[in-house]
Amino acid sequence: MPMPGERRGHGQQWEHGEQEERPNLGPPPLDAQLLDRRVVRLWGALDDATVAKACAEMMALDATGDEAVQLYIGSTGGAVHSAMSLIDTMDLLGVPVHVTCLGRAEGATVGVVAAGTRRVAAPHAQFHLTEPEVSVSGNASQLAAWAEHHRAELERFVERLARATGRPAEHLEADLSLGRWLNAEEAVRYGLVDEILGPARGPGPRSNDPPTAWPQRPFGFGPARP
């Protein structure tokens, strides 16, 4: 406990009844600001650590409100089991999950985007239907057991993707094998997403226009103008 009259760091002095001055820590971290807006971001490969963090954040948001969770994703893919963990979490939440694809969605990430309650793509988003790359080692028996496990895991992934897109599983398997690419418009027709984002702002009002001339923003990270 500090004594009256004792000097603390930076020349601060304690007197009777004086409260400690808290340091100015600046704005909260970016992730905290996004979570306050019920936004979860997921960039990069779908590894175990990235997926565990995203799942934990979505579960926390589910427990603290009834509004939809906004998942922004751009990923070069990852393991099937990581994607399925994310999809299972999304399916089990009590609130909707609105997924927005920014950049690319490749491999197993395509299934995560398709599993959203509301699925949208940025105008220049790209989707790569391809089987997830894997690397394993072991003896012949271990490799055979792993291959059987991976085949069953991939089948479950394709079945979930088929439910999300309304496409037959055999068609999806063929496209995954071929490594098919889709742009945003093609992804809408394919059933991966529901819509494409429009521009966040129009050209803005002319000097003699009233404030109501601003268009309603279909997309943006801040509040719409009145």
ROTIVO-478993 format. One record per residue (C-alpha): residue in one letter; x, y, z. Coordinates in pm, 1 decimal. Example, Ala and Ser with C-alpha at 12.3 -4.5 7.8 and 13.67 -1.06 7.14 Angstrom:
BEGIN
SITE res       px       py       pz
SITE   A   1230.0   -450.0    780.0
SITE   S   1367.0   -106.0    714.0
//
This chain:
BEGIN
SITE res       px       py       pz
SITE   M      0.0      0.0      0.0
SITE   P    139.4    345.0    -85.6
SITE   M    194.6    582.0    206.6
SITE   P     66.4    942.3    204.6
SITE   G    316.4   1169.5     37.3
SITE   E    500.9    875.2   -120.6
SITE   R    602.2    936.4   -479.5
SITE   R    521.2    675.4   -737.4
SITE   G    635.4    644.8  -1097.4
SITE   H    635.5    950.3  -1325.1
SITE   G    619.2   1195.2  -1036.5
SITE   Q    275.5   1091.0   -913.0
SITE   Q    222.8   1170.1   -543.5
SITE   W    -25.5   1014.8   -303.5
SITE   E   -220.2   1225.6    -54.3
SITE   H   -495.4   1132.6    191.4
SITE   G   -806.6   1026.4     -4.4
SITE   E   -629.2   1055.9   -339.0
SITE   Q   -710.3    787.0   -595.0
SITE   E   -447.6    617.7   -806.9
SITE   E   -431.2    762.5  -1156.8
SITE   R   -476.5    486.3  -1411.6
SITE   P   -245.4    494.2  -1713.9
SITE   N   -395.6    575.2  -2051.9
SITE   L   -372.1    246.8  -2240.4
SITE   G   -516.1    386.3  -2562.5
SITE   P   -788.9    222.8  -2771.0
SITE   P   -872.4   -145.6  -2713.8
SITE   P   -702.5   -401.7  -2940.5
SITE   L   -845.9   -455.7  -3287.0
SITE   D   -990.4   -798.5  -3204.5
SITE   A  -1171.2   -652.9  -2902.0
SITE   Q  -1319.8   -374.5  -3111.9
SITE   L  -1441.4   -624.4  -3371.0
SITE   L  -1589.1   -856.8  -3108.6
SITE   D  -1781.0   -561.4  -2964.1
SITE   R  -1945.3   -543.1  -3307.2
SITE   R  -1998.1   -923.9  -3310.2
SITE   V  -1737.5   -964.6  -3583.9
SITE   V  -1502.5  -1264.4  -3601.0
SITE   R  -1221.5  -1260.4  -3856.0
SITE   L  -1044.2  -1564.5  -3993.5
SITE   W   -746.9  -1513.3  -4225.6
SITE   G   -485.6  -1757.7  -4346.6
SITE   A   -475.7  -2134.2  -4334.0
SITE   L   -731.3  -2327.4  -4129.9
SITE   D   -493.3  -2469.3  -3872.5
SITE   D   -597.0  -2594.9  -3530.9
SITE   A   -498.2  -2275.4  -3345.8
SITE   T   -678.1  -2041.1  -3586.8
SITE   V   -994.2  -2249.1  -3587.9
SITE   A   -995.0  -2294.4  -3208.1
SITE   K   -973.3  -1916.2  -3161.2
SITE   A  -1254.9  -1848.2  -3409.6
SITE   C  -1478.2  -2115.8  -3251.6
SITE   A  -1418.2  -1978.0  -2902.4
SITE   E  -1502.7  -1625.0  -3014.6
SITE   M  -1825.1  -1736.0  -3185.4
SITE   M  -1933.2  -1934.6  -2879.1
SITE   A  -1864.7  -1635.5  -2655.5
SITE   L  -2072.2  -1409.7  -2880.8
SITE   D  -2350.6  -1668.4  -2887.0
SITE   A  -2360.1  -1660.9  -2506.9
SITE   T  -2372.7  -1281.6  -2482.6
SITE   G  -2635.6  -1177.6  -2736.0
SITE   D  -2906.9  -1278.2  -2978.9
SITE   E  -2783.4  -1091.2  -3286.1
SITE   A  -2607.7  -1268.8  -3570.2
SITE   V  -2234.4  -1334.1  -3562.8
SITE   Q  -2048.1  -1181.1  -3857.5
SITE   L  -1768.5  -1410.2  -3978.0
SITE   Y  -1524.7  -1253.5  -4224.5
SITE   I  -1306.2  -1513.7  -4388.2
SITE   G  -1028.6  -1533.9  -4642.5
SITE   S   -826.6  -1853.4  -4640.7
SITE   T   -606.1  -2070.4  -4858.0
SITE   G   -758.1  -2381.4  -4705.0
SITE   G   -647.2  -2632.9  -4448.6
SITE   A   -725.7  -2972.5  -4303.7
SITE   V  -1074.9  -3114.9  -4343.3
SITE   H  -1107.3  -3184.0  -3970.6
SITE   S  -1032.2  -2818.0  -3892.0
SITE   A  -1300.0  -2698.8  -4133.8
SITE   M  -1551.5  -2948.9  -3997.5
SITE   S  -1484.8  -2830.2  -3640.3
SITE   L  -1566.9  -2478.1  -3752.7
SITE   I  -1877.7  -2592.1  -3942.1
SITE   D  -2001.7  -2797.0  -3644.2
SITE   T  -1961.9  -2494.1  -3418.4
SITE   M  -2157.2  -2276.4  -3662.4
SITE   D  -2433.8  -2537.1  -3683.8
SITE   L  -2462.5  -2565.2  -3305.2
SITE   L  -2478.7  -2194.3  -3226.3
SITE   G  -2811.7  -2050.8  -3119.2
SITE   V  -2762.9  -1738.4  -3332.6
SITE   P  -2722.7  -1706.9  -3710.3
SITE   V  -2374.7  -1685.6  -3859.9
SITE   H  -2341.9  -1447.9  -4153.4
SITE   V  -2030.6  -1533.5  -4353.9
SITE   T  -1854.1  -1285.1  -4579.8
SITE   C  -1576.7  -1408.4  -4809.3
SITE   L  -1304.5  -1151.9  -4872.8
SITE   G  -1022.9  -1249.6  -5107.4
SITE   R  -1008.2  -1624.4  -5160.8
SITE   A  -1171.3  -1935.9  -5022.8
SITE   E   -983.1  -2249.7  -5117.6
SITE   G  -1020.0  -2615.5  -5038.3
SITE   A  -1191.9  -2685.4  -4708.9
SITE   T  -1264.7  -2312.6  -4660.6
SITE   V  -1528.4  -2334.9  -4933.1
SITE   G  -1733.9  -2556.8  -4705.2
SITE   V  -1710.7  -2305.4  -4420.2
SITE   V  -1840.5  -2025.0  -4641.7
SITE   A  -2123.7  -2241.3  -4775.4
SITE   A  -2231.3  -2340.9  -4422.1
SITE   G  -2322.0  -1984.4  -4320.9
SITE   T  -2679.5  -1881.5  -4249.6
SITE   R  -2632.9  -1585.5  -4482.9
SITE   R  -2346.4  -1611.2  -4730.5
SITE   V  -2204.2  -1318.8  -4922.2
SITE   A  -1894.1  -1260.4  -5132.4
SITE   A  -1692.3   -952.3  -5209.5
SITE   P  -1707.8   -856.8  -5579.3
SITE   H  -1356.3   -988.9  -5645.6
SITE   A  -1371.4  -1295.9  -5422.6
SITE   Q  -1248.9  -1623.2  -5570.7
SITE   F  -1342.5  -1978.0  -5480.2
SITE   H  -1120.0  -2279.5  -5546.5
SITE   L  -1289.7  -2617.5  -5529.9
SITE   T  -1006.0  -2856.8  -5458.5
SITE   E   -935.7  -3149.8  -5233.7
SITE   P   -740.9  -3045.5  -4924.6
SITE   E   -368.4  -3117.6  -4943.2
SITE   V   -238.0  -3356.6  -4680.2
SITE   S    101.8  -3483.0  -4570.2
SITE   V    140.2  -3796.4  -4357.7
SITE   S    407.6  -4047.4  -4272.2
SITE   G    419.4  -4391.2  -4117.4
SITE   N    440.8  -4756.5  -4205.7
SITE   A    218.8  -4926.2  -4461.7
SITE   S    -49.1  -5025.5  -4211.5
SITE   Q    -64.9  -4677.3  -4061.4
SITE   L    -87.9  -4514.9  -4403.9
SITE   A   -367.8  -4751.5  -4505.5
SITE   A   -563.5  -4674.7  -4188.9
SITE   W   -511.1  -4301.5  -4237.3
SITE   A   -621.7  -4318.7  -4602.0
SITE   E   -946.7  -4488.5  -4498.9
SITE   H  -1005.4  -4230.2  -4227.7
SITE   H   -936.1  -3942.1  -4467.4
SITE   R  -1171.3  -4087.7  -4728.4
SITE   A  -1456.7  -4108.3  -4475.7
SITE   E  -1379.4  -3756.6  -4350.3
SITE   L  -1384.2  -3618.6  -4704.2
SITE   E  -1716.1  -3792.3  -4772.1
SITE   R  -1873.9  -3620.4  -4471.2
SITE   F  -1734.8  -3288.4  -4589.6
SITE   V  -1882.3  -3337.7  -4938.5
SITE   E  -2219.7  -3439.7  -4791.3
SITE   R  -2230.6  -3118.7  -4583.8
SITE   L  -2129.9  -2913.3  -4887.7
SITE   A  -2401.3  -3083.3  -5093.5
SITE   R  -2666.5  -2984.6  -4836.2
SITE   A  -2542.9  -2626.4  -4839.5
SITE   T  -2530.7  -2587.1  -5217.7
SITE   G  -2814.7  -2817.3  -5328.2
SITE   R  -2579.1  -2993.4  -5569.2
SITE   P  -2534.7  -3370.8  -5599.7
SITE   A  -2237.2  -3507.4  -5409.0
SITE   E  -2094.2  -3673.3  -5720.5
SITE   H  -2084.9  -3337.5  -5901.8
SITE   L  -1902.2  -3179.5  -5610.3
SITE   E  -1653.8  -3464.8  -5594.3
SITE   A  -1579.1  -3422.4  -5965.3
SITE   D  -1524.7  -3045.6  -5928.9
SITE   L  -1303.5  -3094.4  -5623.1
SITE   S  -1096.6  -3345.8  -5814.9
SITE   L  -1062.2  -3109.8  -6113.3
SITE   G   -972.5  -2810.3  -5898.0
SITE   R  -1243.2  -2583.9  -6038.0
SITE   W  -1220.3  -2205.3  -5985.5
SITE   L  -1525.0  -1980.4  -5947.7
SITE   N  -1559.2  -1603.2  -5936.4
SITE   A  -1821.9  -1431.0  -5722.1
SITE   E  -2096.3  -1445.9  -5986.5
SITE   E  -2026.6  -1811.9  -6057.1
SITE   A  -2025.7  -1888.7  -5684.8
SITE   V  -2378.3  -1747.0  -5657.7
SITE   R  -2498.8  -1969.1  -5942.2
SITE   Y  -2315.1  -2265.1  -5793.0
SITE   G  -2491.2  -2221.3  -5457.6
SITE   L  -2185.3  -2139.6  -5246.7
SITE   V  -2302.8  -1786.5  -5163.7
SITE   D  -2634.6  -1604.3  -5173.5
SITE   E  -2529.4  -1261.0  -5294.1
SITE   I  -2244.2  -1029.8  -5387.4
SITE   L  -2163.9   -721.1  -5184.7
SITE   G  -2227.7   -382.7  -5340.3
SITE   P  -2002.6    -78.6  -5296.7
SITE   A  -1992.4     61.5  -4946.4
SITE   R  -2057.8    417.2  -5062.8
SITE   G  -2198.7    593.3  -5361.4
SITE   P  -2036.7    902.7  -5515.6
SITE   G  -2157.9   1118.8  -5226.7
SITE   P  -2393.8   1416.4  -5225.4
SITE   R  -2344.5   1729.4  -5430.0
SITE   S  -2285.5   2048.1  -5236.0
SITE   N  -2648.9   2159.2  -5270.1
SITE   D  -2798.5   1818.6  -5185.9
SITE   P  -2957.5   1755.6  -4843.8
SITE   P  -2791.7   1493.4  -4617.8
SITE   T  -3058.9   1240.6  -4712.4
SITE   A  -2900.6   1221.2  -5058.6
SITE   W  -2649.7    972.7  -4921.2
SITE   P  -2747.1    619.5  -5030.1
SITE   Q  -2813.3    352.9  -4773.0
SITE   R  -2494.3    150.4  -4742.3
SITE   P  -2547.4   -217.3  -4831.7
SITE   F  -2214.4   -300.3  -4669.7
SITE   G  -1959.2   -130.3  -4449.0
SITE   F  -1774.7   -157.2  -4120.7
SITE   G  -1934.8    147.1  -3957.8
SITE   P  -2285.3    287.4  -3912.2
SITE   A  -2477.2    393.3  -4219.8
SITE   R  -2531.7    761.6  -4277.3
SITE   P  -2881.6    887.6  -4192.2
//
